[in-house]
Amino acid sequence: MENTKRILLFDLDGTLLRNDKTLSEHTLEILSKCRKQGYLIGISTSRSEQNCLGFLRDMKPDILISSGGALIRVKGKMLCSSFSAAETRSFIETARNICGMNCEITVDTLDAHYWNYKTNPTKQDKSWGNSIYTDFKDFKYEALKICVEIPNSNLAQKLCGHFPELDSQRFSDGDWYKFTKSEITKEKAILAVCEACHVDVSEIIAFGDDYADIGMLKMCGIGVAMGNAIQEVKDIADDITLTNEEDGVAVYLEKRII
């Protein structure tokens, strides 16, 4: 491959991370070699910033897009777009009215991750990090991203339909739906990154596996689907690598770039 792509952009879960939420030594080594060749290393994830940083160990990304695009850090600058505290409270109230008072909800703020969990998530999956329990009574914070667990697809459709002005997306590995401001998507965050770095989207190689990655892979110069990606991602990708358990990112970069 001619060395024209200047940014490498990765989703985390199911892509850069293995199933145990770790980065392999081989992947870290290959990313280091890419950086030495002049590539910027970027992360684009639906996870909150504080949550995803816990997985990256010594790999300090040059670009970090978190909360589905609501928070961007690039070249020492921070860009964010959030629901006001009043909008956040109104959304939570509406979600409970439609989906039931016991529906589980998570909220990313600039500094923390809040959750009205029924079971402490760290007892099920240590990768969740320091989620703060709250019943969301009198919640007073601005939200970057709000997620709601909705097992009933009809209720999910009803909630999404109630907020047509918001960007909503289901995650493929469960019944969770994320909601952000309508102008907040991974794709729009990438355009902001390109402007800050003075590069074109054609100069990006992006990797992903889930619904939220489809737009990102379609818009970038090369979109690479993981071997474990859902079929919809594979269908639009320019290339397909091995699974995240097989170090698919490192294998692709070693073959095509290093």
Residue, then its C-alpha position, 0 to 999 in steps of 0.5 A: m500500500e502506498n504510504t498516503k494514509r496518515i491517521l489510524l482510527f480504531d474502535l475499542d470493543g471488538t476491535l482494538l481490544r481482545n474479549d478480555k478488554t486487554l491490548s496485546e503486546h503484539t498490537l502495542e508493538i505494531l502501533s508503536k512502529c506505525r507511530k514512528q512512521g509518522y501515523l497519528i493513532g486515534i481511538s473512536t469509541s462509544r465508551s466514556e473517556q475515563n472508562c476507555l483510558g483504563f484499557l489503553r495502558d501506556m498507549k497515549p492516543d494522539i486522537l480520542i473520540s469518546s462517548g460516541g463523538a460527544l467528546i473529542r481530544v486532539k492536538g491538546k484541544m477539547l471539543c464537546s457537546s452535551f445535553s444541559a442538566a435540564e435536558t438530561r433530567s427530561f430525557i431520563e423522565t421520558a425514558r422511564n415513562i415509556c420503558g418503565m421506572n426500573c429500566e437501567i440508564t447510564v449517563d456519561t458526563l465530562d468527569a464520570h459515568y453514572w448508572n442506576y444498575k441493579t447489580n454492581p457491573t464490576k461483579q459481572d465485568k471488571s472492564w466497566g471501571n468506576s461507574i457511580y451508582t445513582d437513582f437519578k433523583d434530582f440528577k444535576y449534571e450535563a450529559l455527553k451521552i445517555c444509554v438506556e437498556i430496552p429489551n422490548s423492541n416496541l418500546a425502544q422504537k417508541l422512545c427513539g421516535h419520541f426523540p427524532e431530533l437525537d442520534s440513536q443507535r443500538f449496540s449489537d451485543g445487547d438491548w442497549y441504545k445510545f442517545t446523543k445530540s443530533e449533531i453528535t456522531k463518530e463521523k462528525a467527530i472525525l470531520a472535526v479531527c480532520e480540520a484540526c489535523h489538516v488532513d482529509v478523511s481519505e487519509i484515514i484508515a478506520f477499523g470497527d465491528d459494530y453498527a456505530d462504526i458503519g458510518m466511520l468505515k464508509m467515510c474514511g479512505i479505507g474502512v477495515a472490518m474485523g473478522n468478528a464484525i457483524q455482517e452489516v459492517k463487513d458488507i460496507a468495508d473495503d477490507i476484512t482482517l482477522t478477529n480481535e482475538e487473533d490480533g486482527v488490527a496488528v496483522y492488518l497493519e503489519k501486512r499493509i503498512i509495516 
